[in-house]
């Protein structure tokens, strides 16, 4: 359905999640699609109403909670029957903290070739990527919902388009309240939004602070660390080991890259060059990694872990109570309590 405003046809705007942790982001981008799940439903082309979809869900997913089924029916109805070619569509890569912006370019179809778990598909024409850093805190908060699919406000859509055009400056304040979530799982929504805002805070650290944060995280795991001085680091920023000198195993050699661009295979190869057979490698990149870089790490001669910003924050939260005071002060966090529902 299109809305008329001052003689112009106004399209709708949608967020479609690329699965948990952005698992399908690359597939969405490369295959020019968006897709959602509930594969057991099969083809929904003849389900022309929300009730028809709800009835199908009730038969196929009979064991699901009624509220979960109602939410799923709403999202599927929107995807199958309300979306239209020309509508703006957005998806998110949490590891690189970028939104992919484009428009719907086809009718709904059932397609098992994209992913076996996400078979409800629409084609998309992608226009470009927008860094989360360019958006206001209000837009970041609005985009933080955990829903698989939801409609964007006109204000958020306009800000994304403005950022895509390059006619926008990053906000100076990245702190915002998490807000009240209008979802089935209130806690999961709050946690998801808080996680993204913590990533914003971590990403705002200087390179030296980021290096100290990674070193502090390793210390919380029981290692002693040596941090390289500012300047040419010859492929290592931190060395962590039980004795602090690198004589005792395991000896973990760490490279920290704090920049927007994703690290590729050449950077990973360069890092691995010169490593000793007994070393372990940890490559931290707040800009994420390409698929080729991850493949390079998987086939490395020494055990090598790649840690993007999302992984770093997850580890930070898991270890936060064990961090030393100096490291906690880099990212001060406050624990909150909310009611539990039985």
BAGU-233263 format. One record per residue (C-alpha): residue number from 1; residue in one letter; x, y negated, z. Coordinates in pm, 1 decimal, decimal comma, padded with zeros to 6 digits. Each point is the difference from the previous one (the first is absolute). Layout:
BEGIN
(atom NUM 'A' (X Y Z))
...
***
This chain:
BEGIN
(atom 1 'X' (00000,0 00000,0 00000,0))
(atom 2 'X' (00139,7 -00341,0 -00098,9))
(atom 3 'X' (-00072,2 -00327,7 00171,2))
(atom 4 'X' (-00059,2 -00325,0 -00191,1))
(atom 5 'X' (00162,9 -00312,5 00141,1))
(atom 6 'X' (00001,9 -00330,8 -00186,8))
(atom 7 'X' (-00048,5 00175,5 -00328,9))
(atom 8 'X' (00291,8 00241,5 00049,1))
(atom 9 'X' (-00013,5 00376,5 00044,4))
(atom 10 'X' (00165,5 00086,5 00334,7))
(atom 11 'X' (00140,3 00351,4 00044,5))
(atom 12 'X' (00035,7 00194,2 00322,4))
(atom 13 'X' (00333,3 00081,9 00165,6))
(atom 14 'X' (00097,8 00331,3 00160,4))
(atom 15 'X' (00275,8 00160,3 00204,5))
(atom 16 'X' (00060,9 00368,5 -00078,6))
(atom 17 'X' (00249,6 00170,8 00229,7))
(atom 18 'X' (00262,8 00217,5 -00168,5))
(atom 19 'X' (-00048,2 00268,6 00265,2))
(atom 20 'X' (00173,6 00010,3 00339,1))
(atom 21 'X' (00339,7 -00173,4 00002,1))
(atom 22 'X' (-00055,6 -00103,6 -00361,6))
(atom 23 'X' (00065,5 00353,8 -00121,4))
(atom 24 'X' (-00163,4 -00062,3 -00338,8))
(atom 25 'X' (00122,0 -00356,5 -00056,8))
(atom 26 'X' (00248,8 00100,0 -00271,3))
(atom 27 'X' (-00258,4 00225,2 -00166,3))
(atom 28 'X' (-00257,4 -00282,0 00000,9))
(atom 29 'X' (00254,2 -00235,4 -00156,3))
(atom 30 'X' (00148,7 00236,6 -00258,8))
(atom 31 'X' (-00328,0 00161,6 -00108,8))
(atom 32 'X' (-00195,8 -00327,2 00009,2))
(atom 33 'X' (-00274,5 00127,6 00230,0))
(atom 34 'X' (-00155,3 -00020,2 00343,4))
(atom 35 'X' (-00144,7 00312,1 00161,1))
(atom 36 'X' (-00171,9 00116,4 00317,0))
(atom 37 'X' (-00061,0 00341,1 00150,5))
(atom 38 'X' (-00277,1 00242,2 00102,0))
(atom 39 'X' (00101,0 00239,4 -00283,2))
(atom 40 'X' (-00248,1 00273,1 00095,9))
(atom 41 'X' (-00283,8 -00223,8 -00116,7))
(atom 42 'X' (00110,3 00037,5 -00360,1))
(atom 43 'X' (-00139,6 -00234,5 -00265,1))
(atom 44 'X' (-00228,7 -00271,9 00141,6))
(atom 45 'X' (-00095,5 -00155,9 -00332,2))
(atom 46 'X' (-00366,5 00091,8 00049,5))
(atom 47 'X' (-00012,6 -00121,7 00362,8))
(atom 48 'X' (-00151,7 -00340,6 -00067,5))
(atom 49 'X' (-00087,0 -00095,3 00358,5))
(atom 50 'X' (00156,8 00002,6 00343,3))
(atom 51 'X' (-00263,2 00252,7 00114,2))
(atom 52 'X' (00092,9 00240,2 -00278,8))
(atom 53 'X' (00366,8 -00018,3 00103,6))
(atom 54 'X' (-00093,1 00034,3 00367,9))
(atom 55 'X' (-00204,6 00313,1 -00074,8))
(atom 56 'X' (00292,7 00149,7 -00191,8))
(atom 57 'X' (00236,9 -00074,0 00288,5))
(atom 58 'X' (-00241,0 00162,4 00245,2))
(atom 59 'X' (00003,4 00322,5 -00199,8))
(atom 60 'X' (00371,3 00021,3 -00077,0))
(atom 61 'X' (00143,9 -00149,3 00320,3))
(atom 62 'X' (-00267,8 00125,5 00238,7))
(atom 63 'X' (00231,5 00004,4 00302,2))
(atom 64 'X' (00098,2 -00369,7 -00014,7))
(atom 65 'X' (-00128,6 -00248,4 00256,8))
(atom 66 'X' (-00309,9 -00191,2 -00113,3))
(atom 67 'X' (00173,4 -00335,9 00036,5))
(atom 68 'X' (00299,2 00119,2 -00203,4))
(atom 69 'X' (-00234,0 00130,4 -00268,5))
(atom 70 'X' (-00183,3 -00332,3 -00011,3))
(atom 71 'X' (00328,7 -00188,6 -00046,2))
(atom 72 'X' (00112,6 00241,6 -00271,1))
(atom 73 'X' (-00332,8 -00033,8 -00182,2))
(atom 74 'X' (00032,4 -00378,9 00004,7))
(atom 75 'X' (00352,5 00003,8 -00140,0))
(atom 76 'X' (-00080,7 00256,6 -00268,3))
(atom 77 'X' (-00313,4 -00189,8 -00105,0))
(atom 78 'X' (00202,0 -00316,8 -00040,1))
(atom 79 'X' (00271,4 00176,1 -00197,3))
(atom 80 'X' (-00237,4 00191,9 -00227,4))
(atom 81 'X' (-00288,5 -00245,7 -00043,7))
(atom 82 'X' (00097,6 -00352,4 00108,6))
(atom 83 'X' (00348,5 -00048,3 -00141,5))
(atom 84 'X' (00006,7 -00127,9 -00356,2))
(atom 85 'X' (00257,7 -00065,9 -00271,6))
(atom 86 'X' (00146,3 -00344,9 00056,4))
(atom 87 'X' (-00022,7 00017,3 00378,6))
(atom 88 'X' (00320,6 -00090,2 00181,2))
(atom 89 'X' (00168,7 00297,9 00170,7))
(atom 90 'X' (00288,4 00011,7 00248,0))
(atom 91 'X' (00201,0 00282,8 00155,1))
(atom 92 'X' (00287,4 -00005,8 00252,7))
(atom 93 'X' (00345,9 00151,6 00039,7))
(atom 94 'X' (00079,8 -00012,1 00375,4))
(atom 95 'X' (00363,5 00104,3 -00046,8))
(atom 96 'X' (00076,3 -00299,5 -00226,1))
(atom 97 'X' (-00270,1 -00226,5 00146,8))
(atom 98 'X' (-00139,3 -00096,4 -00339,7))
(atom 99 'X' (-00352,3 -00018,2 -00140,1))
(atom 100 'X' (-00057,5 00115,4 -00356,2))
(atom 101 'X' (-00261,0 -00224,9 -00162,1))
(atom 102 'X' (-00202,1 00067,1 -00312,7))
(atom 103 'X' (-00348,8 00064,5 -00129,7))
(atom 104 'X' (-00227,6 00297,7 -00055,1))
(atom 105 'X' (00005,5 00097,5 -00367,6))
(atom 106 'X' (-00234,0 00299,6 -00028,5))
(atom 107 'X' (-00316,8 00164,0 00121,4))
(atom 108 'X' (00014,4 00265,2 00273,2))
(atom 109 'X' (00121,4 00347,3 -00092,4))
(atom 110 'X' (00082,0 00325,8 00175,5))
(atom 111 'X' (00366,1 00080,8 -00074,2))
(atom 112 'X' (00214,8 00266,6 00166,3))
(atom 113 'X' (00322,2 -00099,2 -00180,4))
(atom 114 'X' (00093,7 -00293,1 00226,3))
(atom 115 'X' (00007,4 00187,1 00331,1))
(atom 116 'X' (-00190,0 00310,7 00117,0))
(atom 117 'X' (-00118,8 -00180,8 00312,9))
(atom 118 'X' (-00111,1 -00320,3 -00174,8))
(atom 119 'X' (-00216,3 00092,6 -00295,6))
(atom 120 'X' (-00243,2 -00293,9 -00010,9))
(atom 121 'X' (00176,6 -00230,2 -00245,8))
(atom 122 'X' (-00020,1 -00331,3 -00183,0))
(atom 123 'X' (00258,8 -00141,4 -00238,1))
(atom 124 'X' (00170,0 -00326,9 00095,4))
(atom 125 'X' (00197,3 -00264,4 -00185,2))
(atom 126 'X' (00276,7 -00119,3 00232,1))
(atom 127 'X' (00120,6 -00362,6 -00016,9))
(atom 128 'X' (00279,4 -00002,3 00258,0))
(atom 129 'X' (00108,6 00026,3 00362,7))
(atom 130 'X' (-00038,8 -00242,9 00290,6))
(atom 131 'X' (00224,1 00008,2 00306,8))
(atom 132 'X' (-00186,1 00012,6 00329,7))
(atom 133 'X' (00231,6 -00278,1 00119,5))
(atom 134 'X' (-00173,7 -00247,0 -00233,1))
(atom 135 'X' (-00344,5 00041,7 00156,5))
(atom 136 'X' (-00156,4 -00186,5 00289,3))
(atom 137 'X' (-00052,8 00183,4 00328,1))
(atom 138 'X' (-00373,9 -00009,8 -00060,5))
(atom 139 'X' (00040,0 00184,8 -00329,2))
(atom 140 'X' (00246,2 00247,5 00149,9))
(atom 141 'X' (-00246,1 00074,9 00277,2))
(atom 142 'X' (-00286,0 00042,7 -00245,3))
(atom 143 'X' (00205,2 00236,2 -00216,4))
(atom 144 'X' (00098,0 00211,4 00301,7))
(atom 145 'X' (-00316,9 00210,1 00015,1))
(atom 146 'X' (00061,2 00376,1 -00010,5))
(atom 147 'X' (-00303,6 00061,9 -00223,6))
(atom 148 'X' (00071,6 00186,7 -00320,4))
(atom 149 'X' (-00199,1 -00258,7 -00194,7))
(atom 150 'X' (-00143,2 -00336,9 00097,9))
(atom 151 'X' (-00101,7 -00323,9 -00161,3))
(atom 152 'X' (00226,8 -00305,4 00023,9))
(atom 153 'X' (-00129,9 -00344,7 00086,6))
(atom 154 'X' (00016,0 -00271,0 -00264,3))
(atom 155 'X' (00261,2 -00182,9 00210,0))
(atom 156 'X' (00235,4 00300,3 00018,8))
(atom 157 'X' (-00044,3 00072,6 -00371,1))
(atom 158 'X' (00077,5 -00360,7 -00088,0))
(atom 159 'X' (00314,4 00002,0 00215,6))
(atom 160 'X' (00123,6 00321,0 -00163,4))
(atom 161 'X' (-00053,6 -00149,3 -00346,2))
(atom 162 'X' (00180,8 -00315,8 00102,8))
(atom 163 'X' (00292,7 00201,0 00135,6))
(atom 164 'X' (00007,6 00207,0 -00319,4))
(atom 165 'X' (00034,6 -00319,0 -00203,4))
(atom 166 'X' (00299,4 -00107,2 00211,6))
(atom 167 'X' (-00174,2 -00316,6 00114,9))
(atom 168 'X' (00019,0 00064,0 00373,9))
(atom 169 'X' (00246,7 -00041,7 00288,7))
(atom 170 'X' (00049,0 00252,5 00283,3))
(atom 171 'X' (-00182,5 -00094,4 00323,6))
(atom 172 'X' (00214,3 -00121,8 00287,0))
(atom 173 'X' (-00201,3 00178,9 00270,7))
(atom 174 'X' (-00022,2 00379,0 -00023,4))
(atom 175 'X' (-00171,7 00053,2 00336,1))
(atom 176 'X' (-00371,4 00064,6 00009,1))
(atom 177 'X' (-00254,9 00176,0 00219,7))
(atom 178 'X' (-00091,9 00344,3 -00118,1))
(atom 179 'X' (-00369,4 -00076,7 00008,1))
(atom 180 'X' (-00298,4 00227,0 00046,5))
(atom 181 'X' (-00031,2 00294,2 -00234,4))
(atom 182 'X' (-00337,1 00086,4 -00141,8))
(atom 183 'X' (00082,4 00364,0 -00070,6))
(atom 184 'X' (-00078,8 00346,4 00128,5))
(atom 185 'X' (00333,3 00027,3 00179,3))
(atom 186 'X' (00064,3 -00334,8 00166,6))
(atom 187 'X' (00327,5 00107,0 00158,0))
(atom 188 'X' (00147,5 00130,8 -00325,8))
(atom 189 'X' (-00082,8 -00327,4 -00170,1))
(atom 190 'X' (00159,6 -00205,9 00275,1))
(atom 191 'X' (00307,2 00222,9 00000,8))
(atom 192 'X' (00033,5 -00021,3 -00378,6))
(atom 193 'X' (-00025,5 -00378,0 -00004,9))
(atom 194 'X' (00238,3 -00034,2 00295,2))
(atom 195 'X' (00248,1 00226,6 -00180,1))
(atom 196 'X' (-00002,8 -00226,3 -00305,8))
(atom 197 'X' (00050,3 -00315,2 00208,1))
(atom 198 'X' (00291,7 00164,0 00185,1))
(atom 199 'X' (00149,9 00075,8 -00341,9))
(atom 200 'X' (-00039,6 -00369,8 -00083,6))
(atom 201 'X' (00192,3 -00090,5 00315,7))
(atom 202 'X' (00276,7 00251,0 -00067,4))
(atom 203 'X' (00028,9 -00114,1 -00360,1))
(atom 204 'X' (00045,5 -00360,5 00119,2))
(atom 205 'X' (00320,6 00091,2 00189,1))
(atom 206 'X' (00333,5 -00116,7 -00132,6))
(atom 207 'X' (00241,6 00257,3 -00144,1))
(atom 208 'X' (00211,9 -00005,1 00318,1))
(atom 209 'X' (-00310,9 00047,2 00216,8))
(atom 210 'X' (-00117,8 00286,3 -00218,2))
(atom 211 'X' (00336,4 00170,2 00039,0))
(atom 212 'X' (-00021,5 -00040,8 00378,4))
(atom 213 'X' (-00356,2 00137,2 -00001,0))
(atom 214 'X' (00107,9 00316,2 -00181,6))
(atom 215 'X' (00299,0 00040,5 00234,0))
(atom 216 'X' (-00229,6 -00042,3 00301,7))
(atom 217 'X' (-00235,2 00263,9 -00136,1))
(atom 218 'X' (00290,4 00244,5 -00032,4))
(atom 219 'X' (00109,3 -00077,0 00356,9))
(atom 220 'X' (-00352,4 00081,3 00121,2))
(atom 221 'X' (00049,4 00345,5 -00152,2))
(atom 222 'X' (00312,5 00057,6 00211,0))
(atom 223 'X' (00276,7 -00114,0 -00237,1))
(atom 224 'X' (00269,2 -00259,3 00055,7))
(atom 225 'X' (00045,5 -00244,3 -00286,4))
(atom 226 'X' (00264,0 -00213,2 -00166,9))
(atom 227 'X' (-00131,9 -00283,5 -00217,7))
(atom 228 'X' (00208,2 -00141,5 -00284,8))
(atom 229 'X' (00100,4 -00363,9 00004,7))
(atom 230 'X' (-00169,7 -00234,9 -00246,5))
(atom 231 'X' (00175,6 00021,9 -00334,9))
(atom 232 'X' (00101,6 00276,8 -00241,2))
(atom 233 'X' (-00114,3 00321,9 00165,6))
(atom 234 'X' (00142,8 00253,8 -00246,9))
(atom 235 'X' (-00323,4 00197,7 00001,1))
(atom 236 'X' (-00080,9 00019,0 00369,7))
(atom 237 'X' (-00162,8 -00238,8 00247,1))
(atom 238 'X' (-00036,0 00226,6 00305,9))
(atom 239 'X' (00173,0 00314,2 00120,7))
(atom 240 'X' (-00187,8 00198,3 00266,3))
(atom 241 'X' (00138,2 00296,0 00190,5))
(atom 242 'X' (-00012,3 00156,0 00349,1))
(atom 243 'X' (00335,9 -00153,7 00099,5))
(atom 244 'X' (-00037,3 -00334,5 -00180,1))
(atom 245 'X' (00324,1 00044,3 -00195,7))
(atom 246 'X' (-00120,4 00244,0 -00262,4))
(atom 247 'X' (00221,9 00283,1 00120,5))
(atom 248 'X' (-00278,5 00217,1 00139,2))
(atom 249 'X' (-00267,3 00151,5 -00221,6))
(atom 250 'X' (-00246,6 -00096,9 -00120,8))
(atom 251 'X' (00151,5 -00309,2 -00160,4))
(atom 252 'X' (-00275,5 -00205,1 -00160,5))
(atom 253 'X' (00104,5 -00262,5 -00254,3))
(atom 254 'X' (-00268,3 -00264,7 -00056,8))
(atom 255 'X' (-00050,2 -00251,8 -00280,4))
(atom 256 'X' (-00251,3 -00281,3 00060,2))
(atom 257 'X' (-00144,7 -00191,0 -00296,0))
(atom 258 'X' (-00240,6 -00278,8 00092,3))
(atom 259 'X' (-00140,1 -00136,9 -00324,5))
(atom 260 'X' (-00317,8 00008,8 -00208,3))
(atom 261 'X' (00113,4 00220,0 -00286,9))
(atom 262 'X' (-00021,6 00378,3 00020,0))
(atom 263 'X' (00331,4 00185,6 00013,2))
(atom 264 'X' (00069,3 00226,8 -00297,7))
(atom 265 'X' (00209,7 00308,4 -00064,9))
(atom 266 'X' (00324,3 -00195,6 -00069,5))
(atom 267 'X' (-00012,5 -00161,6 00345,7))
(atom 268 'X' (-00054,8 00335,0 00168,3))
(atom 269 'X' (00285,5 00157,6 -00199,1))
(atom 270 'X' (00227,4 -00286,9 00098,3))
(atom 271 'X' (-00090,3 00049,7 00365,5))
(atom 272 'X' (00069,1 00372,9 -00018,5))
(atom 273 'X' (00336,4 -00051,4 -00169,3))
(atom 274 'X' (00285,1 00036,2 00244,2))
(atom 275 'X' (-00204,0 00172,5 00271,7))
(atom 276 'X' (00172,1 00284,2 00184,7))
(atom 277 'X' (-00148,9 00351,6 -00022,3))
(atom 278 'X' (-00096,4 -00007,1 00369,5))
(atom 279 'X' (-00176,8 -00337,3 -00022,7))
(atom 280 'X' (-00374,0 -00056,3 00010,1))
(atom 281 'X' (-00142,5 -00287,4 -00201,6))
(atom 282 'X' (-00277,3 -00243,6 00084,0))
(atom 283 'X' (-00092,8 -00264,5 -00257,9))
(atom 284 'X' (-00239,3 -00268,9 00122,8))
(atom 285 'X' (-00166,3 -00222,5 -00260,9))
(atom 286 'X' (-00279,4 -00239,4 00092,6))
(atom 287 'X' (-00075,6 -00035,3 -00371,7))
(atom 288 'X' (-00065,5 00373,2 -00037,7))
(atom 289 'X' (00148,9 00251,6 -00242,4))
(atom 290 'X' (-00067,3 00110,7 -00354,5))
(atom 291 'X' (-00093,5 00360,8 -00071,3))
(atom 292 'X' (00342,1 00047,4 -00160,1))
(atom 293 'X' (00166,5 -00118,8 00321,7))
(atom 294 'X' (-00199,1 00251,8 00204,7))
(atom 295 'X' (00097,7 00275,8 -00243,0))
(atom 296 'X' (00366,2 -00103,2 00030,8))
(atom 297 'X' (-00020,7 00027,6 00379,2))
(atom 298 'X' (-00169,4 00340,0 -00016,6))
(atom 299 'X' (00281,1 00150,7 -00208,9))
(atom 300 'X' (00284,5 -00168,8 00191,4))
(atom 301 'X' (00288,2 00212,5 00126,2))
(atom 302 'X' (-00051,0 -00127,7 00354,3))
(atom 303 'X' (-00330,9 -00023,9 00192,4))
(atom 304 'X' (-00137,5 -00344,0 -00089,3))
(atom 305 'X' (-00317,5 -00168,1 00125,7))
(atom 306 'X' (-00160,6 -00300,7 -00166,8))
(atom 307 'X' (-00191,7 -00236,9 00227,7))
(atom 308 'X' (-00224,6 -00270,2 -00144,1))
(atom 309 'X' (-00171,7 -00274,2 00199,7))
(atom 310 'X' (-00303,2 00216,7 00075,0))
(atom 311 'X' (00219,6 00281,8 00133,5))
(atom 312 'X' (00206,1 -00246,1 00202,3))
(atom 313 'X' (-00303,5 -00146,4 00174,7))
(atom 314 'X' (-00145,2 00344,6 00072,7))
(atom 315 'X' (00328,8 00101,7 00163,9))
(atom 316 'X' (00014,5 -00333,0 00182,7))
(atom 317 'X' (-00345,0 00054,3 00151,8))
(atom 318 'X' (00078,2 00359,8 00094,6))
(atom 319 'X' (00319,0 -00104,6 00180,9))
(atom 320 'X' (-00099,9 -00345,9 00122,2))
(atom 321 'X' (-00007,1 00084,2 00372,6))
(atom 322 'X' (00349,0 00149,3 -00028,7))
(atom 323 'X' (00154,7 -00300,4 -00177,8))
(atom 324 'X' (00241,4 -00216,2 00196,9))
(atom 325 'X' (-00114,5 -00350,1 00092,9))
(atom 326 'X' (00210,9 -00170,3 -00268,8))
(atom 327 'X' (-00163,5 00208,0 -00272,4))
(atom 328 'X' (-00352,5 -00048,1 00137,2))
(atom 329 'X' (00053,5 -00374,9 -00002,8))
(atom 330 'X' (00051,2 00011,1 -00376,8))
(atom 331 'X' (-00362,5 00118,8 -00039,6))
(atom 332 'X' (-00192,0 -00075,4 00322,7))
(atom 333 'X' (-00312,5 00216,7 00016,8))
(atom 334 'X' (-00283,8 00011,0 00251,2))
(atom 335 'X' (-00192,9 00314,2 00089,0))
(atom 336 'X' (-00379,3 -00032,3 00001,2))
(atom 337 'X' (-00281,5 00224,8 00118,0))
(atom 338 'X' (-00337,6 00053,0 -00166,6))
(atom 339 'X' (-00300,1 00209,7 00106,5))
(atom 340 'X' (00007,8 00365,1 -00103,3))
(atom 341 'X' (-00300,8 00156,7 -00165,0))
(atom 342 'X' (-00081,1 00363,6 00076,9))
***
